[in-house]
Each structure stands twice: as structure tokens, then as C-alpha cells.
């Protein structure tokens, strides 16, 4: 079973590694390490903004006033870290006061410094601060601040990997943080890796969960081809498990993404597979006419007019059988338009006559009025003004009843009457 048809290239990158011990962090240089490209690399941050944020807070000159000033170079003690945490919580309250006073930039600056200093409390504390801050930055369109956090998160990820501490649980946490920061490619990469791990371990439930997340994230960032591929893998997995409900759901999602990406041939292949599932289950038969109508539209868009014609006919016949008159009427209209391009006028006339019957069954006065209008236009086109007049008169009766488009039908009738006298 294939997993993904696409991979991101892995460019070189240098940064800073975190040596992780006892839950606390110490900055040090990171050797050459591949990372996937992110929005941060695509939109380079200004060095004067990026470098101070990534730097070790213990190396700042002057130091943040919340940090102690020991006489010798040493890590912060547990008591100092507890005090720092309490002080940071108080500073967050100060940021809220700035926000209430309309000083958003000053509040954001405190928030970012809070994240910087919480890295001294450990990875989990830093990630929690990022997740807490991300939605507030998004609400304020603070793009550069979100990019800073995303870039810092890459450093954390590389450090965890270098320390062999990038467990599946941490991968999930990192992926969720990337997602909240708006860095979907990085989140997708982590979920892809988790899916591959699960597949290799034979854990199909976890594989399905991670792959579904990948598909959803890809679709949300309009990567329709990638999303369609993932949903196709999910549909295959559901088929193997004989889970028709999931297979149907994933096929519909695959079709949607393929159509959004204008990949109509594979969309039709998936639709044929979906049609077979519907046909085999009587409870799903009401879903067949809309699907056949959708398939007809795709065949027509591909220029396969013969197959499109057959699909339209099947759609409106089955729709009438299911009392789905709206679907039937739309399929008839579109098939009539197709036949107009082929100048099959007798077929067009027959279809409009069928459309009138369908709209009568649907008790759709507006649809019926439009059908008489279309029929009148057709009769004019094939040079039968008397029949056109009759159709327009029927349309006028409905237009007066609906108080809608009376002037149009009266104008058509007056014009044709003058031309025929």
C-alpha cells in the first residue's frame, strides 16, 4: 500500500541545539541538521528581530530583570526556577493590562519575552507558552511573531531529535504547536512520520488517525493533490478492513479534493468506485442520482460528451424514481444545454417537455416558468414562432401569478405577435 506520493526536499540548516537534562535546557551550537522548509524560511525574518529572540536569555546583556545575577557562571537553581515561573506569571498579568489599555505592541513584546524565558523552565513549559500565545497572535495578525515562534520550534524539534528524545508523544505535541502557529507544512511532516511509524509497526488504527490528520491539513492549505492522495490511501485501508462506511467517507473526500484540483479523470475513477458501493447497498440508492449528475458534469468538462449524455440520462431517470425532482430538473437542463451545442434540436425539445412535467411534479412555479421560457426560446431558434408564442403565454400566466418577470414575457409575446402578423 502506498503512503504518500510526495515528499518535501530536506535542505541544510544550521541553528542551535538544546542539551536536555532533567527537563531543563542549555543552549549550545547545533551541527548540520536537515529540516523541512517552512514559512519562516520562505519569508526570511529580519536578523535584528530573529537573532535576539533565538539567543540564550542567560547571555543577554543586560539580563532580563527577572533573571538572577549569580557571581559565577552556573545553571539556575530549582528555587530560582520556581521564582522565575512565579514572576513570569505576574508579568503575563502586566501584559493583559497593556492589552486592555490598547498597547498591543507592548503586550506582544512581553508575551514573546515570556516564551523566551520559559525555555529555561523546560521544553514542556516553553511549548505550553507557545500554544497559549499562538491564537492571540493570530487574532492580531502578528505574522512576524508567529514566524519567530515557529522558527524557535524548529530549534526545539532539532534538539529533541539530537538528544533522541523525539518520542511519538512529543511529535504530536510539536505538530499541534506548529499547527497553532500556522506552520502547516511542519505539522504535516510530523504527522506523516507518525503515520509511517504506525504503518511499519502494524498499528493500523494509529496509521489511519495520523493519515487522516495529514489529509485534513493538506486540504486546509489547498494542497488538493496531496490531500487526495492521502484520502485515497485511507479509502484503500477501509476497503481492506471491509469498512464501507469509512471507505465511502474517504472516497467522497478524495473526489472533492481531486475536483478542486481539476483532476477530473481520477475523480471519475473514484466516483465509479463510490457508485458501485451505493449500488450494492439499497439504503444508499437515494445517493445515486446526485452522484451520477456530478459524474455527468465531469465527463462533459473532459469533453466526453457521449458518456456525459448517458450519465445525465441515468441521473434524471433515477432522480425521478427517487422523487428527487430538483436533481432531475438540473440534469435535464444541463443535458439540454449539451444537446444545443450538438444542434440536436428534437432532443432538446423533448427534454424541455420532460422538464415541464418534472417541474409540475415538483410543484415548482419558478422552475416551470423558466422551463416555458427555455421552450419558447427553442421554438424561436428552430423557426416555429406559433409554438414559441404558446410557450411564452404559459410562462406569462405563471409570471403574473408569481409577480415576477411579467415585463419579459409580455415583451416576448408582443414582439412575436408583431413578427407573425
C-alpha positions in Angstrom: 0.0 0.0 0.0 1.4 3.4 -1.0 1.6 6.0 1.7 2.4 9.3 0.1 3.2 10.4 -3.5 5.1 13.5 -2.5 8.0 14.4 -0.2 9.5 17.7 0.7 13.2 18.2 0.0 15.4 18.4 3.0 17.6 21.4 2.8 20.6 22.1 5.0 20.1 24.2 8.1 22.1 25.4 11.0 20.9 26.6 14.3 21.2 26.0 18.0 20.8 22.7 19.8 19.3 22.3 23.3 21.1 19.8 25.5 18.2 18.4 27.5 18.7 17.2 31.0 16.4 16.9 34.0 13.7 18.8 32.0 15.8 22.0 31.7 17.6 23.4 28.7 21.1 24.7 27.9 21.9 26.3 24.6 24.8 25.1 22.5 25.7 25.0 18.8 23.9 22.6 16.6 25.8 20.6 14.0 24.5 20.4 10.4 20.9 19.2 10.6 18.2 18.8 7.9 14.9 20.4 8.5 11.8 20.6 6.2 11.2 24.1 4.7 8.7 26.2 6.5 7.0 29.6 6.1 9.8 31.1 8.2 12.4 30.1 5.6 10.1 31.2 2.8 9.7 34.6 4.4 13.1 35.5 5.9 12.8 37.4 9.2 14.9 40.4 9.8 18.1 39.5 11.7 17.6 42.2 14.2 14.3 40.6 15.1 15.3 36.9 14.7 18.7 36.8 16.4 17.8 38.3 19.8 14.7 36.1 20.1 16.7 32.9 19.4 19.6 33.8 21.6 20.2 32.3 25.0 18.3 34.5 27.6 21.2 33.9 30.1 23.6 35.6 27.6 21.6 38.8 27.3 23.3 42.0 28.2 21.7 43.5 30.1 19.9 40.5 31.6 16.2 40.4 31.9 15.4 41.8 35.4 13.5 38.6 36.3 16.7 36.5 36.0 19.2 36.3 38.9 22.7 37.6 38.6 25.0 34.9 40.2 28.6 35.8 40.8 29.8 32.7 38.9 28.5 31.1 35.7 26.1 28.4 36.7 22.7 27.0 35.8 19.7 28.4 37.7 18.9 26.5 40.8 15.5 24.8 41.3 14.4 27.6 43.7 15.5 30.3 41.2 13.4 28.5 38.5 10.4 28.4 40.8 10.7 32.1 41.5 11.2 32.8 37.8 8.0 30.9 37.0 6.0 32.9 39.6 7.5 36.2 38.3 6.6 35.3 34.7 3.0 34.6 35.7 2.9 38.1 37.2 4.4 39.6 34.0 1.6 38.0 32.0 -0.9 39.9 34.1 1.0 43.0 33.2 0.7 42.1 29.5 -3.0 41.8 30.0 -3.2 45.3 31.5 -1.2 46.7 28.5 -3.6 44.9 26.2 -6.6 46.4 27.9 -5.0 49.8 27.5 -4.8 49.3 23.8 -1.0 48.9 23.8 -0.9 45.7 21.7 2.7 46.0 20.6 4.0 46.3 24.1 1.8 43.4 25.2 3.2 41.2 22.4 6.7 42.1 23.3 6.1 40.9 26.9 4.5 37.7 25.5 7.5 36.9 23.3 9.9 37.6 26.2 7.7 35.3 28.4 8.2 32.5 25.8 12.0 33.1 25.7 12.3 32.9 29.4 10.1 29.9 29.9 12.5 27.8 27.8 14.6 27.9 30.9 11.8 26.1 32.7 11.9 23.2 30.3 10.6 22.2 26.9 7.1 21.4 28.1 6.8 24.8 29.7 8.0 26.6 26.6 5.6 24.6 24.3 2.7 25.4 26.6 3.6 29.1 26.4 3.7 28.9 22.6 0.3 27.2 22.4 -1.2 29.7 24.8 0.2 32.6 22.8 -0.4 31.4 19.2 -4.2 32.0 18.9 -3.8 35.5 20.4 -1.1 36.4 17.9 -3.3 35.0 15.1 -6.2 37.2 16.2 -3.9 40.2 15.9 -2.3 39.1 12.6 1.1 39.2 14.3 2.7 37.3 11.4 6.3 38.1 12.4 5.8 37.0 16.0 4.2 33.7 14.8 7.2 33.2 12.5 9.6 33.7 15.3 7.8 31.1 17.5 7.8 28.7 14.5 11.5 29.2 13.9 12.2 28.6 17.6 10.1 25.5 17.5 12.3 24.1 14.7 15.2 24.6 17.1 13.4 22.7 19.8 12.5 19.9 17.4 16.1 19.5 16.2 17.3 19.5 19.8 14.9 16.7 20.8 15.9 14.7 17.7 19.6 15.2 18.5 19.0 14.0 22.1 17.0 11.0 20.9 14.0 12.4 22.9 11.6 13.0 20.0 9.1 10.4 21.2 5.7 10.0 19.4 4.1 11.9 22.2 6.4 14.8 21.7 6.0 14.6 18.0 2.2 15.0 18.5 2.8 18.0 20.8 5.2 19.6 18.3 2.8 19.0 15.5 -0.1 20.6 17.4 2.1 23.6 18.2 3.2 24.0 14.6 -0.5 23.8 13.6 -1.5 26.5 16.0 1.4 28.7 14.8 0.1 28.4 11.2 3.0 26.3 10.1 1.1 23.5 8.4 4.0 22.0 6.4 6.0 21.3 9.5 2.9 19.8 11.2 2.2 17.7 8.2 5.7 16.4 8.1 5.5 15.2 11.7 2.1 13.5 11.2 3.5 11.9 8.1 6.4 10.5 10.1 4.0 9.3 12.8 1.8 7.6 10.1 4.9 5.8 8.7 5.9 4.7 12.1 2.5 3.3 12.8 2.3 1.6 9.4 5.7 0.0 10.0 4.6 -1.2 13.4 1.3 -2.7 12.0 -0.8 -0.3 14.1 -3.5 0.4 11.5 -5.7 2.4 13.8 -2.9 4.8 14.6 -1.9 4.9 11.0 -5.5 5.8 10.0 -5.6 8.5 12.6 -2.4 10.2 11.6 -3.1 9.9 7.8 -6.5 11.4 8.3 -4.8 14.3 10.1 -2.4 14.7 7.2 -5.2 14.7 4.7 -7.2 17.3 6.6 -4.2 19.6 7.0 -3.2 19.3 3.3 -6.8 20.2 2.3 -6.9 23.1 4.6 -3.8 24.6 2.9 -5.3 23.9 -0.5 -2.8 21.2 -1.3 -5.5 19.3 -3.1 -3.4 16.7 -4.9 -1.6 15.7 -1.7 -4.9 15.6 0.3 -6.5 13.4 -2.5 -3.6 11.0 -2.3 -3.9 10.7 1.5 -7.7 10.2 1.3 -7.1 7.5 -1.4 -4.8 5.6 0.9 -7.4 5.9 3.6 -10.1 4.6 1.3 -7.8 1.6 0.4 -7.3 0.9 4.1 -11.0 1.0 4.8 -11.7 -1.3 1.8 -9.2 -3.8 3.1 -10.9 -3.7 6.5 -14.3 -4.1 4.8 -15.4 -0.9 6.4 -17.7 0.5 3.7 -18.8 3.5 5.8 -15.3 4.8 6.1 -14.5 3.9 2.5 -17.4 5.9 1.4 -16.4 8.9 3.5 -12.8 8.8 2.3 -13.8 8.4 -1.3 -16.1 11.4 -1.1 -13.2 13.5 0.4 -10.8 12.2 -2.3 -13.3 13.2 -5.0 -13.8 16.6 -3.6 -10.1 17.3 -3.5 -9.5 15.9 -6.9 -12.2 18.1 -8.3 -10.9 21.1 -6.5 -7.5 20.4 -8.2 -9.2 19.9 -11.6 -8.0 16.3 -11.8 -11.3 15.0 -13.2 -10.1 11.7 -14.6 -9.0 10.2 -11.3 -12.1 11.9 -9.7 -14.3 9.9 -12.1 -12.4 6.7 -11.2 -13.2 7.4 -7.5 -16.8 8.2 -8.4 -17.2 4.9 -10.2 -15.9 3.1 -7.1 -18.3 5.1 -5.0 -21.2 4.4 -7.4 -20.5 0.6 -7.0 -20.7 1.0 -3.2 -24.0 2.8 -3.4 -25.5 0.4 -5.9 -24.6 -2.6 -3.7 -26.5 -1.1 -0.7 -30.2 -0.4 -1.2 -30.2 2.1 1.7 -27.7 4.2 -0.4 -29.8 4.3 -3.6 -31.0 7.8 -2.9 -27.4 9.0 -3.2 -27.0 7.6 -6.7 -28.8 10.3 -8.8 -26.7 13.3 -7.3 -23.6 11.2 -7.9 -24.5 10.4 -11.5 -25.3 14.1 -12.1 -21.9 15.1 -10.7 -20.2 12.4 -12.9 -22.0 13.8 -15.9 -20.6 17.2 -15.3 -17.1 15.9 -15.0 -17.4 13.8 -18.2 -18.7 16.9 -20.0 -15.9 19.1 -18.7 -13.5 16.5 -20.1 -15.2 16.6 -23.5 -16.5 13.1 -23.3 -20.0 14.1 -24.4 -21.4 10.6 -25.2 -20.7 9.4 -21.7 -21.8 12.7 -20.2 -25.1 12.3 -22.1 -25.7 8.8 -20.7 -24.8 9.9 -17.2 -27.2 12.8 -17.4 -30.0 10.5 -18.6 -29.3 8.0 -15.8 -29.2 10.8 -13.3 -32.6 12.3 -14.2 -34.3 8.9 -14.6 -33.1 7.7 -11.3 -33.8 11.1 -9.7 -37.4 10.9 -10.8 -37.7 7.4 -9.4 -36.4 8.7 -6.1 -38.7 11.8 -6.2 -35.6 14.0 -6.3 -37.2 16.5 -8.7 -34.6 19.2 -8.2 -31.8 16.8 -9.2 -33.8 15.6 -12.2 -34.6 19.2 -13.4 -31.0 20.3 -13.2 -29.8 17.2 -15.0 -32.4 17.8 -17.8 -31.4 21.4 -18.1 -27.7 20.6 -18.4 -28.3 17.8 -20.9 -30.4 20.1 -23.0 -27.6 22.6 -23.0 -25.2 19.8 -24.1 -27.6 18.9 -27.0 -27.9 22.5 -28.0 -24.1 22.5 -28.7 -24.6 19.5 -30.9 -27.7 21.0 -32.5 -29.8 18.1 -31.6 -33.0 20.2 -31.6 -35.5 17.4 -31.5 -33.8 16.0 -28.4 -33.7 19.5 -26.8 -37.4 19.9 -27.4 -38.2 16.5 -25.9 -36.1 17.4 -22.8 -37.8 20.7 -22.2 -41.2 18.9 -22.4 -39.9 16.5 -19.9 -38.6 19.4 -17.7 -42.1 20.8 -17.7 -43.5 17.5 -16.4 -40.8 17.3 -13.7 -41.4 20.9 -12.5 -45.1 20.2 -12.4 -44.4 17.2 -10.2 -42.2 19.3 -8.0 -44.8 22.0 -7.7 -42.1 24.5 -8.7 -43.8 27.5 -10.2 -40.5 29.3 -10.8 -38.9 26.2 -12.4 -42.0 25.7 -14.6 -41.9 29.4 -15.6 -38.2 29.0 -16.6 -39.0 25.8 -18.5 -41.6 27.5 -20.6 -39.2 30.4 -21.3 -36.5 27.9 -22.4 -39.0 26.1 -24.6 -40.1 29.3 -26.2 -36.5 30.3 -27.0 -36.0 26.9 -28.5 -39.1 27.2 -30.8 -37.8 30.5 -31.9 -34.4 29.0 -32.7 -36.0 26.3 -34.9 -38.3 28.9 -36.5 -41.6 27.9 -35.0 -43.0 31.2 -33.8 -46.5 30.0 -33.1 -45.3 27.3 -30.7 -42.9 29.9 -29.2 -45.9 32.2 -28.6 -47.8 29.4 -26.9 -44.9 28.7 -24.6 -44.3 32.3 -23.7 -48.1 32.7 -22.9 -47.9 29.8 -20.5 -44.9 31.5 -18.9 -46.7 34.8 -18.6 -49.5 33.1 -16.7 -47.0 31.9 -14.2 -45.1 35.2 -14.1 -48.3 37.1 -13.2 -49.1 34.5 -10.5 -45.6 35.0 -9.1 -45.4 38.7 -9.8 -42.0 38.1 -11.4 -40.7 38.7 -14.9 -44.1 39.8 -16.4 -42.5 42.5 -18.4 -40.1 40.0 -20.0 -42.8 37.6 -21.2 -45.1 40.4 -22.3 -42.2 41.8 -24.4 -41.5 38.4 -26.0 -45.2 37.9 -26.8 -45.6 41.4 -28.3 -42.5 41.1 -30.4 -43.5 37.7 -31.8 -47.1 38.8 -32.4 -45.9 41.7 -34.5 -43.5 39.5 -36.4 -46.2 36.9 -37.3 -48.9 39.5 -38.4 
